[in-house]
Amino acid sequence: GAIWTTSMMDIMALLQDGKVSLGFIGGAEVDRFGNLNTTYIREKEQSSIRLPGSGGGSDIASLSKRFVIIMKHEKRRFVEKVSYITSPGYGDGKGWREKNGLRGGGPCAVITTNGILRFDTETKEMILHMIHPGVTVETVIGNTGWNLKCAPQIEKTKPPMRSELRIVRKYDPLGFWTGKRRLQF
């Protein structure tokens, strides 16, 4: 039922042509400026853990008009500075993307298991804007590896509307993505 099934080359061409308005990516680590790491994590001075790498994430981060980061909110993942920048966010702050010739607009939001964070328009630093029901601001701050700033008014995320749930269920009738049913392969 897909409108278009295509190759990775076609997707990369769309990115290169500036035709991707919004990308979605994740990673093993993210820092306060939205830089993502999917390459390796330094554990100690002389050891590191090798990860899968970019897989197109760097292309999405560099060339899409903007992108959303989706991650589990854990202190070991939300670090002051990533071990390696695989997919660039705002580097070290305002003006970094432009200085380095990145066409895309950078990250616009981070959706986590605890809430939603956005980026300050001046500093380009991540700021807590919303928390999910049952989560406290203290929980989010405690699971972040830097002094996380908060918006003046922290809102609670709203549950999905019935019309939105209908759409999700229409396109995921077996619950593959929503986890409602276990599929047998």
Backbone as ProteinMPNN parsed JSONL, in Angstrom:
{"seq_chain_A": "GAIWTTSMMDIMALLQDGKVSLGFIGGAEVDRFGNLNTTYIREKEQSSIRLPGSGGGSDIASLSKRFVIIMKHEKRRFVEKVSYITSPGYGDGKGWREKNGLRGGGPCAVITTNGILRFDTETKEMILHMIHPGVTVETVIGNTGWNLKCAPQIEKTKPPMRSELRIVRKYDPLGFWTGKRRLQF", "coords_chain_A": {"N_chain_A": [[0.794, -1.21, 0.0], [2.141, 1.144, -0.128], [2.875, 4.44, -1.301], [5.214, 4.978, -2.599], [8.004, 3.025, -3.107], [11.362, 2.869, -2.636], [14.916, 3.301, -3.314], [17.881, 3.658, -1.243], [19.572, 5.412, -2.495], [17.82, 7.091, -3.91], [16.596, 8.403, -1.758], [18.792, 9.749, -0.661], [19.295, 11.443, -2.799], [17.019, 13.073, -2.735], [17.482, 14.396, -0.306], [19.865, 15.734, -0.967], [18.911, 17.404, -2.963], [17.484, 19.182, -1.454], [14.863, 18.608, -0.735], [13.747, 17.457, 1.491], [11.811, 18.101, 4.136], [11.492, 17.49, 6.86], [13.299, 15.446, 8.98], [13.837, 12.385, 10.841], [15.741, 11.134, 13.448], [17.874, 9.134, 15.595], [20.116, 8.166, 18.263], [23.034, 6.884, 20.019], [24.154, 8.595, 21.859], [23.446, 11.977, 22.818], [24.109, 15.464, 22.885], [23.967, 18.68, 24.619], [23.67, 20.487, 22.537], [22.409, 19.12, 20.556], [23.944, 17.399, 19.016], [24.598, 14.226, 17.656], [25.71, 10.903, 18.421], [26.596, 7.965, 16.89], [28.7, 6.346, 16.444], [31.082, 5.681, 18.09], [31.668, 5.042, 21.598], [33.515, 6.472, 24.09], [34.821, 4.803, 26.751], [36.816, 4.652, 28.729], [40.014, 6.21, 29.085], [41.558, 4.737, 27.223], [39.901, 2.894, 25.99], [37.075, 1.954, 23.96], [33.681, 1.652, 22.773], [32.516, 0.299, 19.848], [30.086, 1.415, 17.581], [27.218, 1.148, 15.294], [27.445, 3.3, 13.384], [26.764, 5.983, 11.013], [24.668, 5.41, 9.036], [23.121, 6.936, 7.329], [22.108, 8.883, 8.962], [23.737, 11.134, 9.39], [23.519, 12.422, 6.943], [20.805, 13.103, 6.963], [20.779, 14.823, 9.188], [22.457, 16.841, 8.267], [21.382, 17.776, 5.843], [18.537, 17.86, 5.712], [15.74, 20.102, 6.03], [15.053, 20.545, 8.635], [15.247, 18.616, 11.677], [14.053, 15.984, 13.86], [14.935, 14.572, 16.91], [14.776, 11.395, 18.324], [14.787, 9.669, 21.285], [15.572, 7.421, 24.014], [15.357, 8.614, 27.289], [18.03, 8.848, 29.136], [20.651, 9.232, 31.518], [23.184, 8.344, 30.708], [22.967, 8.559, 27.995], [22.237, 11.197, 27.421], [24.462, 13.395, 27.324], [27.065, 15.702, 28.393], [28.97, 16.312, 26.392], [29.179, 14.715, 23.338], [30.912, 11.634, 22.587], [31.766, 11.4, 19.998], [30.97, 13.182, 17.092], [28.626, 12.101, 15.053], [26.279, 12.711, 13.675], [25.562, 15.94, 12.997], [24.325, 18.443, 15.2], [23.882, 21.435, 16.555], [26.58, 21.845, 16.836], [28.849, 23.62, 18.615], [27.188, 25.608, 19.361], [25.356, 28.664, 18.576], [25.554, 29.682, 15.187], [27.403, 27.764, 14.4], [26.621, 25.731, 12.535], [26.276, 27.185, 10.143], [28.855, 28.255, 9.82], [30.224, 25.944, 9.264], [29.205, 25.18, 6.854], [26.776, 23.778, 6.617], [23.756, 23.059, 5.163], [21.153, 22.371, 6.007], [18.647, 23.113, 8.529], [19.022, 22.185, 11.142], [18.44, 20.539, 14.385], [15.082, 20.555, 15.627], [13.524, 19.645, 17.667], [13.548, 17.385, 20.476], [12.338, 14.348, 21.187], [11.577, 12.408, 23.873], [11.484, 9.578, 26.15], [10.68, 10.781, 28.422], [9.809, 13.395, 27.93], [9.502, 16.446, 25.978], [11.905, 18.321, 24.34], [13.213, 21.432, 23.22], [15.074, 23.807, 21.192], [16.943, 26.623, 22.188], [16.597, 29.732, 20.607], [18.658, 31.582, 20.475], [21.064, 30.608, 21.858], [21.136, 28.003, 20.999], [20.972, 25.826, 22.598], [19.652, 22.887, 24.183], [16.412, 22.829, 25.657], [14.124, 22.047, 28.221], [10.737, 21.606, 27.523], [8.271, 20.242, 27.684], [6.734, 17.715, 29.714], [6.006, 14.23, 30.003], [2.925, 12.661, 31.089], [3.012, 11.614, 34.479], [5.723, 11.928, 34.776], [8.304, 13.809, 36.317], [9.77, 17.107, 36.464], [12.148, 17.033, 37.854], [12.905, 14.366, 37.481], [13.544, 14.35, 34.743], [15.677, 16.217, 34.683], [17.445, 14.868, 36.389], [18.119, 12.728, 34.772], [19.725, 13.736, 32.845], [22.844, 14.681, 31.574], [23.965, 17.223, 31.945], [23.607, 20.646, 33.071], [20.552, 21.101, 32.649], [18.439, 23.427, 31.132], [15.235, 24.915, 31.712], [12.087, 25.672, 30.204], [10.146, 28.653, 30.869], [7.486, 27.966, 31.49], [6.537, 24.778, 32.039], [4.862, 22.382, 30.271], [2.44, 19.666, 30.249], [2.502, 16.812, 28.187], [-0.104, 16.095, 25.921], [-2.539, 13.479, 25.781], [-3.057, 11.384, 22.859], [-5.54, 12.359, 20.424], [-8.772, 10.934, 19.628], [-9.157, 10.852, 16.847], [-6.523, 10.922, 15.943], [-5.53, 8.527, 16.998], [-7.11, 6.757, 15.526], [-6.024, 7.093, 12.965], [-3.395, 6.151, 13.386], [-3.945, 3.472, 14.042], [-5.137, 2.686, 11.676], [-2.995, 2.646, 9.873], [-1.33, 0.885, 11.132], [-2.489, -1.761, 11.574], [-2.001, -4.307, 12.654], [-0.568, -3.807, 14.892], [2.195, -3.67, 14.827], [4.084, -1.496, 15.012], [3.078, -0.1, 17.188], [3.089, -1.952, 19.138], [0.981, -3.447, 20.095], [0.235, -6.042, 19.433], [1.951, -9.15, 19.195], [3.766, -10.123, 16.461], [3.936, -13.06, 14.454], [6.584, -14.549, 12.828]], "CA_chain_A": [[0.0, 0.0, 0.0], [2.977, 2.342, -0.125], [2.805, 5.296, -2.481], [6.5, 4.899, -3.275], [9.05, 2.204, -2.512], [12.535, 3.349, -3.362], [16.243, 2.926, -2.833], [18.596, 4.615, -0.41], [20.119, 6.415, -3.405], [16.761, 8.074, -4.164], [16.427, 9.193, -0.529], [19.939, 10.649, -0.579], [19.106, 12.466, -3.837], [16.02, 14.018, -2.212], [18.178, 15.211, 0.687], [20.813, 16.596, -1.677], [18.126, 18.41, -3.705], [16.798, 20.057, -0.507], [13.43, 18.305, -0.776], [13.309, 16.814, 2.735], [11.451, 19.152, 5.086], [11.649, 17.047, 8.242], [13.875, 14.127, 9.164], [13.771, 11.801, 12.181], [16.903, 10.301, 13.734], [18.206, 8.865, 16.988], [21.524, 7.83, 18.444], [23.445, 6.332, 21.305], [24.376, 9.749, 22.724], [23.118, 13.316, 22.33], [24.569, 16.478, 23.828], [23.066, 19.815, 24.823], [23.477, 21.204, 21.28], [21.738, 18.242, 19.601], [24.875, 16.565, 18.254], [24.34, 12.808, 17.911], [26.795, 9.951, 18.258], [26.264, 6.569, 16.61], [29.947, 5.779, 15.935], [31.744, 4.974, 19.19], [31.578, 5.667, 22.918], [34.726, 6.338, 24.895], [34.522, 4.364, 28.115], [37.946, 5.104, 29.538], [41.011, 6.883, 28.242], [42.135, 3.911, 26.148], [38.96, 1.922, 25.427], [35.834, 2.499, 23.422], [32.718, 0.703, 22.23], [32.2, 0.626, 18.457], [28.659, 1.394, 17.281], [26.977, 0.934, 13.86], [27.809, 4.408, 12.508], [25.752, 6.945, 10.588], [23.515, 4.788, 8.385], [22.316, 7.991, 6.703], [21.729, 9.891, 9.953], [24.501, 12.358, 9.168], [22.922, 13.069, 5.773], [19.538, 13.696, 7.408], [21.102, 15.948, 10.072], [23.156, 17.892, 7.528], [20.713, 18.254, 4.641], [17.093, 18.107, 5.818], [15.478, 21.481, 6.455], [15.102, 20.442, 10.1], [15.061, 17.224, 12.076], [13.62, 15.655, 15.213], [15.699, 13.499, 17.539], [13.934, 10.535, 19.152], [15.685, 8.872, 22.115], [15.256, 7.073, 25.395], [15.992, 9.641, 28.124], [18.892, 8.278, 30.166], [21.826, 10.075, 31.775], [24.321, 7.864, 29.906], [22.719, 8.944, 26.599], [22.166, 12.663, 27.383], [25.777, 13.716, 27.887], [27.552, 17.081, 28.205], [29.598, 16.37, 25.069], [29.225, 13.366, 22.768], [32.257, 11.1, 22.357], [32.079, 11.578, 18.584], [29.815, 13.728, 16.376], [28.283, 11.365, 13.838], [25.244, 13.513, 13.023], [25.683, 17.248, 13.642], [23.223, 19.299, 15.63], [24.358, 22.818, 16.489], [28.021, 21.895, 17.135], [29.109, 24.212, 19.937], [26.24, 26.695, 19.602], [24.855, 29.522, 17.496], [26.449, 29.991, 14.082], [28.294, 26.648, 14.072], [26.188, 25.067, 11.3], [26.575, 28.072, 9.02], [30.313, 28.335, 9.709], [30.698, 24.678, 8.716], [28.605, 24.948, 5.544], [25.636, 22.849, 6.634], [22.574, 23.665, 4.559], [19.944, 22.111, 6.78], [18.397, 24.007, 9.646], [19.376, 21.623, 12.433], [17.374, 19.912, 15.153], [14.04, 21.46, 16.12], [12.952, 19.079, 18.887], [14.006, 16.083, 20.947], [11.227, 13.646, 21.825], [12.156, 11.336, 24.686], [10.565, 8.81, 26.98], [10.269, 11.629, 29.547], [9.209, 14.665, 27.55], [9.885, 17.081, 24.714], [12.856, 19.409, 24.496], [13.397, 22.248, 22.021], [16.367, 24.489, 21.204], [16.912, 28.07, 22.352], [16.889, 30.377, 19.321], [19.922, 32.325, 20.559], [22.224, 29.799, 22.245], [20.976, 26.696, 20.337], [21.048, 24.796, 23.627], [18.421, 22.159, 24.437], [15.635, 23.312, 26.806], [12.941, 21.236, 28.506], [9.477, 22.322, 27.299], [7.103, 19.459, 28.093], [6.974, 16.413, 30.333], [4.914, 13.282, 29.81], [2.194, 12.368, 32.328], [3.691, 10.724, 35.417], [7.141, 12.281, 34.838], [8.538, 15.101, 36.961], [10.897, 17.887, 35.947], [13.329, 16.518, 38.561], [13.286, 13.115, 36.814], [14.203, 14.707, 33.482], [16.96, 16.834, 35.028], [18.285, 13.807, 36.951], [18.524, 11.821, 33.7], [20.439, 14.542, 31.859], [24.236, 14.807, 32.005], [24.414, 18.619, 32.041], [22.66, 21.496, 33.769], [19.475, 21.324, 31.689], [17.594, 24.596, 31.361], [13.808, 24.65, 31.536], [11.244, 26.774, 29.735], [9.458, 29.289, 32.001], [6.272, 27.195, 31.8], [6.63, 23.393, 31.576], [3.537, 21.806, 30.057], [2.335, 18.207, 30.159], [2.074, 16.384, 26.86], [-1.504, 15.668, 25.904], [-2.748, 12.169, 25.15], [-3.533, 11.533, 21.481], [-6.989, 12.458, 20.222], [-9.34, 9.732, 19.002], [-8.908, 10.901, 15.403], [-5.119, 10.563, 15.745], [-5.423, 7.084, 17.253], [-7.719, 6.08, 14.374], [-5.045, 7.12, 11.873], [-2.312, 5.228, 13.747], [-4.465, 2.099, 13.94], [-5.392, 2.411, 10.257], [-1.731, 2.341, 9.217], [-0.64, -0.168, 11.888], [-3.614, -2.58, 12.041], [-1.546, -5.475, 13.409], [0.143, -3.357, 16.089], [3.641, -3.883, 14.693], [4.816, -0.342, 15.528], [2.546, 0.327, 18.476], [3.353, -3.003, 20.118], [-0.26, -4.013, 20.65], [0.229, -7.496, 19.228], [3.224, -9.731, 18.778], [3.623, -10.769, 15.155], [4.649, -14.324, 14.269], [7.27, -14.6, 11.529]], "C_chain_A": [[0.831, 1.266, 0.0], [2.792, 3.127, -1.414], [4.093, 5.153, -3.288], [7.441, 4.019, -2.471], [10.305, 2.483, -3.312], [13.833, 2.898, -2.718], [16.825, 4.018, -1.937], [19.165, 5.739, -1.272], [19.076, 7.495, -3.706], [16.545, 8.977, -2.953], [17.566, 10.2, -0.402], [19.825, 11.768, -1.62], [18.089, 13.507, -3.387], [16.652, 14.95, -1.179], [19.103, 16.211, -0.007], [20.1, 17.712, -2.434], [17.379, 19.371, -2.785], [15.308, 19.83, -0.427], [12.909, 17.585, 0.462], [13.079, 17.908, 3.769], [11.745, 18.755, 6.527], [12.185, 15.629, 8.285], [13.727, 13.683, 10.61], [14.988, 10.911, 12.369], [17.074, 10.106, 15.238], [19.677, 8.533, 17.084], [21.784, 7.208, 19.792], [23.642, 7.437, 22.329], [23.897, 11.016, 22.022], [23.634, 14.307, 23.363], [23.638, 17.688, 23.817], [22.822, 20.649, 23.575], [22.881, 20.317, 20.19], [22.663, 17.472, 18.687], [24.634, 15.113, 18.644], [25.576, 11.958, 17.642], [26.217, 8.572, 18.014], [27.514, 5.838, 16.108], [30.722, 5.013, 17.01], [31.597, 5.767, 20.478], [32.88, 5.395, 23.651], [34.32, 5.939, 26.301], [35.581, 4.855, 29.085], [38.929, 5.75, 28.587], [41.423, 6.045, 27.038], [41.146, 2.922, 25.546], [37.7, 2.609, 24.917], [34.953, 1.364, 22.912], [32.369, 1.172, 20.829], [30.703, 0.427, 18.227], [28.463, 1.296, 15.768], [27.407, 2.061, 12.927], [26.596, 5.195, 12.049], [24.502, 6.306, 9.992], [22.603, 5.8, 7.709], [21.9, 9.088, 7.664], [22.462, 11.209, 9.761], [23.945, 13.135, 7.977], [21.621, 13.772, 6.155], [19.816, 14.938, 8.249], [21.717, 17.122, 9.317], [22.311, 18.536, 6.436], [19.208, 18.475, 4.745], [16.872, 19.523, 6.353], [15.448, 21.607, 7.97], [14.931, 18.979, 10.444], [14.683, 17.112, 13.544], [14.461, 14.481, 15.687], [14.739, 12.721, 18.432], [14.859, 9.607, 19.93], [15.066, 8.507, 23.456], [16.025, 8.047, 26.281], [16.721, 8.983, 29.299], [20.142, 9.147, 30.299], [23.03, 9.64, 30.934], [24.172, 8.217, 28.428], [22.686, 10.464, 26.414], [23.398, 13.202, 28.097], [26.171, 15.164, 27.584], [28.141, 17.277, 26.814], [29.69, 14.939, 24.541], [30.677, 12.939, 22.523], [32.718, 11.355, 20.926], [30.832, 12.152, 17.909], [29.638, 12.959, 15.077], [27.303, 12.185, 13.011], [25.211, 14.872, 13.724], [24.359, 17.902, 13.995], [23.678, 20.733, 15.428], [25.823, 22.94, 16.9], [28.295, 22.409, 18.521], [28.236, 25.446, 20.171], [25.893, 27.489, 18.356], [25.942, 29.809, 16.456], [27.336, 28.847, 13.624], [27.906, 25.985, 12.76], [26.543, 25.91, 10.073], [28.082, 28.131, 8.756], [30.886, 27.072, 9.054], [29.989, 24.271, 7.422], [27.453, 23.968, 5.504], [24.372, 23.57, 6.19], [21.329, 23.529, 5.411], [19.86, 22.972, 8.022], [18.741, 23.482, 11.016], [18.191, 21.024, 13.17], [16.36, 20.943, 15.641], [13.419, 20.939, 17.411], [13.633, 17.757, 19.208], [12.827, 15.473, 21.691], [11.82, 12.463, 22.563], [11.059, 10.585, 25.428], [10.066, 9.616, 28.17], [9.571, 12.917, 29.144], [9.676, 15.154, 26.192], [10.778, 18.276, 25.024], [12.957, 20.142, 23.163], [14.728, 22.987, 22.162], [16.178, 25.993, 21.295], [17.339, 28.731, 21.042], [18.215, 31.133, 19.329], [21.122, 31.413, 20.81], [22.276, 28.454, 21.519], [21.123, 25.537, 21.325], [19.669, 24.182, 23.864], [17.744, 22.661, 25.719], [14.414, 22.414, 26.985], [11.684, 22.08, 28.342], [8.261, 21.573, 27.802], [7.55, 18.174, 28.775], [5.76, 15.537, 30.087], [4.198, 13.039, 31.137], [2.95, 11.348, 33.19], [5.185, 11.001, 35.567], [7.264, 13.643, 35.516], [9.715, 15.81, 36.285], [12.19, 17.372, 36.568], [13.823, 15.218, 37.933], [14.043, 13.41, 35.525], [15.586, 15.284, 33.765], [17.94, 15.78, 35.556], [18.788, 12.813, 35.923], [19.232, 12.553, 32.563], [21.827, 14.843, 32.405], [24.799, 16.211, 31.992], [23.338, 19.404, 32.772], [21.562, 21.925, 32.783], [18.639, 22.533, 32.084], [16.148, 24.221, 31.052], [13.097, 25.897, 31.024], [10.539, 27.38, 30.941], [8.203, 28.534, 32.441], [6.417, 25.798, 31.196], [5.214, 22.83, 31.471], [3.614, 20.291, 30.095], [1.906, 17.857, 28.739], [0.644, 15.852, 26.96], [-1.608, 14.283, 25.289], [-3.273, 12.367, 23.729], [-5.06, 11.61, 21.414], [-7.476, 11.188, 19.538], [-9.067, 9.691, 17.503], [-7.46, 10.514, 15.091], [-4.901, 9.072, 15.965], [-6.005, 6.273, 16.104], [-6.731, 6.005, 13.21], [-3.905, 6.142, 12.154], [-2.773, 3.788, 13.565], [-4.748, 1.707, 12.492], [-4.101, 1.966, 9.569], [-0.893, 1.309, 9.959], [-1.691, -1.135, 12.454], [-3.205, -3.794, 12.87], [-0.76, -5.099, 14.659], [1.638, -3.574, 16.026], [4.433, -2.75, 15.323], [4.331, 0.08, 16.9], [2.698, -0.738, 19.544], [2.119, -3.627, 20.722], [-0.318, -5.53, 20.524], [1.608, -7.954, 18.806], [2.993, -10.481, 17.47], [4.445, -12.054, 15.119], [5.285, -14.341, 12.886], [7.675, -16.021, 11.22]], "O_chain_A": [[0.28, 2.361, 0.117], [2.58, 2.553, -2.482], [4.067, 5.202, -4.517], [7.647, 4.251, -1.28], [10.308, 2.347, -4.535], [13.834, 2.201, -1.703], [16.325, 5.142, -1.887], [19.234, 6.887, -0.833], [19.407, 8.68, -3.752], [16.336, 10.181, -3.104], [17.337, 11.365, -0.076], [20.212, 12.907, -1.355], [18.277, 14.699, -3.632], [16.388, 16.152, -1.178], [19.116, 17.394, 0.334], [20.612, 18.827, -2.54], [16.708, 20.283, -3.267], [14.556, 20.745, -0.09], [11.757, 17.15, 0.486], [14.02, 18.559, 4.223], [12.194, 19.579, 7.324], [11.602, 14.717, 7.699], [13.516, 14.507, 11.5], [15.247, 10.031, 11.548], [16.486, 10.83, 16.043], [20.403, 8.611, 16.093], [20.875, 7.028, 20.602], [23.345, 7.262, 23.511], [23.937, 11.116, 20.796], [23.604, 14.038, 24.564], [22.643, 17.71, 23.093], [21.877, 21.438, 23.537], [22.847, 20.711, 19.024], [22.215, 16.937, 17.673], [24.483, 14.802, 19.825], [26.376, 12.255, 16.755], [25.442, 8.062, 18.824], [27.401, 4.822, 15.422], [30.986, 3.821, 16.851], [31.426, 6.986, 20.464], [33.295, 4.247, 23.813], [33.566, 6.651, 26.965], [35.265, 5.409, 30.138], [38.671, 5.819, 27.385], [41.618, 6.583, 25.948], [41.528, 2.166, 24.653], [37.318, 3.686, 25.377], [35.428, 0.258, 22.654], [31.969, 2.321, 20.641], [30.128, -0.587, 18.622], [29.442, 1.354, 15.024], [27.712, 1.794, 11.764], [25.52, 5.082, 12.636], [23.389, 6.632, 10.404], [21.414, 5.531, 7.536], [21.39, 10.122, 7.234], [21.883, 12.279, 9.947], [23.906, 14.365, 7.999], [21.365, 14.897, 5.725], [19.183, 15.977, 8.062], [21.513, 18.276, 9.695], [22.495, 19.713, 6.129], [18.649, 19.216, 3.936], [17.728, 20.07, 7.049], [15.781, 22.657, 8.52], [14.515, 18.184, 9.6], [14.947, 18.003, 14.352], [14.67, 13.515, 14.953], [13.98, 13.31, 19.201], [15.626, 8.849, 19.336], [14.168, 9.183, 23.958], [17.212, 8.284, 26.055], [16.116, 8.617, 30.307], [20.625, 9.72, 29.322], [23.812, 10.484, 30.495], [25.152, 8.178, 27.685], [23.068, 10.963, 25.356], [23.384, 13.435, 29.305], [25.671, 15.769, 26.636], [27.858, 18.267, 26.139], [30.216, 14.056, 25.219], [31.551, 13.772, 22.285], [33.913, 11.507, 20.669], [29.733, 11.646, 18.138], [30.396, 13.138, 14.125], [27.47, 12.336, 11.801], [24.874, 14.954, 14.905], [23.413, 17.914, 13.208], [23.842, 21.197, 14.299], [26.267, 24.026, 17.273], [28.012, 21.728, 19.506], [28.508, 26.238, 21.073], [26.109, 27.039, 17.23], [27.082, 30.132, 16.792], [27.962, 28.94, 12.569], [28.78, 25.7, 11.942], [27.054, 25.388, 9.082], [28.523, 28.065, 7.609], [31.91, 27.13, 8.374], [30.154, 23.146, 6.95], [27.18, 23.381, 4.457], [23.976, 24.574, 6.783], [20.54, 24.468, 5.524], [20.864, 23.492, 8.508], [18.757, 24.251, 11.977], [17.075, 20.999, 12.653], [16.722, 22.057, 16.018], [12.844, 21.716, 18.172], [14.212, 17.104, 18.339], [12.372, 16.011, 22.7], [12.483, 11.615, 21.965], [9.877, 10.916, 25.339], [9.135, 9.194, 28.858], [8.815, 13.479, 29.936], [10.176, 14.386, 25.37], [10.45, 19.123, 25.855], [12.804, 19.536, 22.103], [15.432, 22.806, 23.155], [15.363, 26.572, 20.577], [18.334, 28.33, 20.439], [18.829, 31.303, 18.276], [22.092, 31.445, 20.052], [23.337, 27.835, 21.432], [21.371, 24.4, 20.922], [18.649, 24.863, 23.76], [18.404, 22.889, 26.733], [13.749, 22.063, 26.011], [11.567, 23.146, 28.947], [7.315, 22.188, 28.294], [8.601, 17.618, 28.458], [4.635, 16.024, 29.976], [4.8, 13.194, 32.199], [3.459, 10.349, 32.683], [5.847, 10.378, 36.397], [6.428, 14.523, 35.312], [10.54, 15.182, 35.622], [13.213, 17.282, 35.889], [15.03, 14.989, 37.859], [15.069, 12.788, 35.248], [16.564, 14.873, 33.142], [19.121, 15.797, 35.211], [19.779, 12.123, 36.165], [19.323, 12.038, 31.449], [21.971, 15.219, 33.568], [26.019, 16.374, 32.025], [22.267, 18.87, 33.059], [21.649, 22.987, 32.166], [18.189, 22.648, 33.224], [15.876, 23.334, 30.243], [13.459, 27.023, 31.364], [10.35, 26.693, 31.945], [7.897, 28.474, 33.632], [6.419, 25.651, 29.974], [4.468, 22.803, 32.449], [4.69, 19.703, 29.99], [1.051, 18.525, 28.158], [0.254, 15.244, 27.956], [-0.852, 13.947, 24.378], [-3.867, 13.402, 23.427], [-5.768, 11.014, 22.225], [-6.688, 10.455, 18.94], [-8.779, 8.63, 16.948], [-7.199, 9.851, 14.086], [-4.175, 8.427, 15.209], [-5.466, 5.227, 15.743], [-6.618, 4.971, 12.551], [-3.495, 5.392, 11.268], [-2.051, 2.975, 12.988], [-4.615, 0.54, 12.122], [-4.109, 1.024, 8.777], [0.155, 0.898, 9.461], [-1.777, -1.311, 13.669], [-3.983, -4.262, 13.701], [-0.331, -5.978, 15.406], [2.293, -3.654, 17.066], [5.359, -3.003, 16.093], [5.122, 0.577, 17.702], [2.467, -0.473, 20.724], [2.203, -4.276, 21.765], [-0.853, -6.216, 21.395], [2.34, -7.225, 18.138], [2.134, -11.359, 17.386], [5.531, -12.118, 15.695], [4.594, -14.165, 11.882], [8.266, -16.28, 10.171]]}, "name": "protein", "num_of_chains": 1, "seq": "GAIWTTSMMDIMALLQDGKVSLGFIGGAEVDRFGNLNTTYIREKEQSSIRLPGSGGGSDIASLSKRFVIIMKHEKRRFVEKVSYITSPGYGDGKGWREKNGLRGGGPCAVITTNGILRFDTETKEMILHMIHPGVTVETVIGNTGWNLKCAPQIEKTKPPMRSELRIVRKYDPLGFWTGKRRLQF"}
